[in-house]
Amino acid sequence: MKTFSNLVLLATLTAGSLAQIVPAPGTSSAGQAAQAFAAVQAQSMMITNQAQLQGLIATQSAMLTSAQARSIFLGMAALLQVRTATNQGAMFAATIYAVQPWRTLQRQLEVQSAILGMRIRGVESASAMQGAVQLALLDPVKFAQRRAMLYAAAAHASGQTSSAQSAPAQATAQPSSPDAASLPTEPPPMMIRPTFGNALVVEKPTFSVPSGSVSAGTKISIRSETHYATLYYTTNGWTPTTQSARYTGPITINSNTHLEVIAVGPNYLRSSVEHADYQVPNSPAPVLESTVMVSEDGTLRAGTPVRVAFAGKEIDSESAAVGDEITVVLDESVKLGESVIAPKGAPVNAALTFADPSHGSAPGDLVFEIHSVEVAGKHVPLFGGETIEGAKGVLGSKNAKIKPGMTAIAFVAADALVK
């Protein structure tokens, strides 16, 4: 039995490496998609885990150089997932995938491909990952035009540089900013992770130190009993998602901190949200930046962080609806030299993209996106957003609420001349 299991694992790992087909230069979008799909389809017969198949699809998608090829390939791959789940007799997976339209599956794969693409480039910024997912939900042409800009902006914001040349398709779409860093385009092989234990349950994260008073410098370790689960956390009051900061080691507490964590299993199922509150006696309140400075040439650079705040009335998932305009304002002024060209409190264009009330044990959810702001009479595009989930209770879960005064970080999406 052990020998047989080893053979299955070896075949799966081999499938992961063989599926990574790099398209030959000059190959048409349809040709790239056909080659990629043929490679994945050939290996799918040896795969018994839907998460492994998703991994192969996401990895192969990242190898394609054309947005049109990626869209065609992901559409075919979504249908392959439905057939594979049904043919393998995976009743639970078949039920999930068969009841969803293939287009929904394609969107899910596009999101996974976008996340993988950012991680391949070493970008783990929560806001940058959020932006990548938002762009993945656009149509392929818009995604192609803005993806390279997002990579460059995220790299600029995180201080990353690389001497590698960008792919031709990305090079034409990058902004003209001289500070925009090029990023490597060759992704490393993706490890195919086996699933152990109960594949349908992800154990909740646990903290090494419980909530309460701690001394400055205390290190908090987090873990989940689910094998190969990935942990994501926030400290800003918003609910973590797979676009939040990834836990890679103990978190040092130096001031009062509200910590929220989720665990995500290899099959993309998520644990409950766990939180802890730590108080550090006599710790000074964090000092927030109050000004965004524009460069001397009058250009507000792509990737510049901009803090925003909620104003007006409280937003409740019980009554909110997707598309609602929400009252969001700048939480810091924008200055060019000594001149304020956008005051604190200036309106920011933002909207709700998801609003769901609580249902029994399922808590309510709210998701918003930040779109743009006017600076010196000029339209400045922004990207960013957050998620908030209601609390779970013994007698039923609660609705999500965004209270006035809550802040979030957005990023300038493209160089803007505001002089």
Secondary structure as GFF3:
##gff-version 3
##sequence-region A 1 419
A	DSSP	alpha_helix	2	18	.	.	.	ID=ss1
A	DSSP	alpha_helix	29	44	.	.	.	ID=ss2
A	DSSP	alpha_helix	50	63	.	.	.	ID=ss3
A	DSSP	alpha_helix	67	87	.	.	.	ID=ss4
A	DSSP	alpha_helix	91	98	.	.	.	ID=ss5
A	DSSP	alpha_helix	102	120	.	.	.	ID=ss6
A	DSSP	alpha_helix	126	136	.	.	.	ID=ss7
A	DSSP	alpha_helix	140	158	.	.	.	ID=ss8
A	DSSP	alpha_helix	168	171	.	.	.	ID=ss9
A	DSSP	beta_strand	206	207	.	.	.	ID=ss10
A	DSSP	beta_strand	212	213	.	.	.	ID=ss11
A	DSSP	beta_strand	218	220	.	.	.	ID=ss12
A	DSSP	beta_strand	222	223	.	.	.	ID=ss13
A	DSSP	beta_strand	230	234	.	.	.	ID=ss14
A	DSSP	beta_strand	245	246	.	.	.	ID=ss15
A	DSSP	beta_strand	251	253	.	.	.	ID=ss16
A	DSSP	beta_strand	257	264	.	.	.	ID=ss17
A	DSSP	beta_strand	274	279	.	.	.	ID=ss18
A	DSSP	beta_strand	291	293	.	.	.	ID=ss19
A	DSSP	beta_strand	299	300	.	.	.	ID=ss20
A	DSSP	beta_strand	305	310	.	.	.	ID=ss21
A	DSSP	beta_strand	315	316	.	.	.	ID=ss22
A	DSSP	beta_strand	328	330	.	.	.	ID=ss23
A	DSSP	beta_strand	333	336	.	.	.	ID=ss24
A	DSSP	beta_strand	339	342	.	.	.	ID=ss25
A	DSSP	beta_strand	347	356	.	.	.	ID=ss26
A	DSSP	beta_strand	365	375	.	.	.	ID=ss27
A	DSSP	beta_strand	378	383	.	.	.	ID=ss28
A	DSSP	beta_strand	385	389	.	.	.	ID=ss29
A	DSSP	beta_strand	401	402	.	.	.	ID=ss30
A	DSSP	beta_strand	407	412	.	.	.	ID=ss31
A	DSSP	beta_strand	416	417	.	.	.	ID=ss32
###
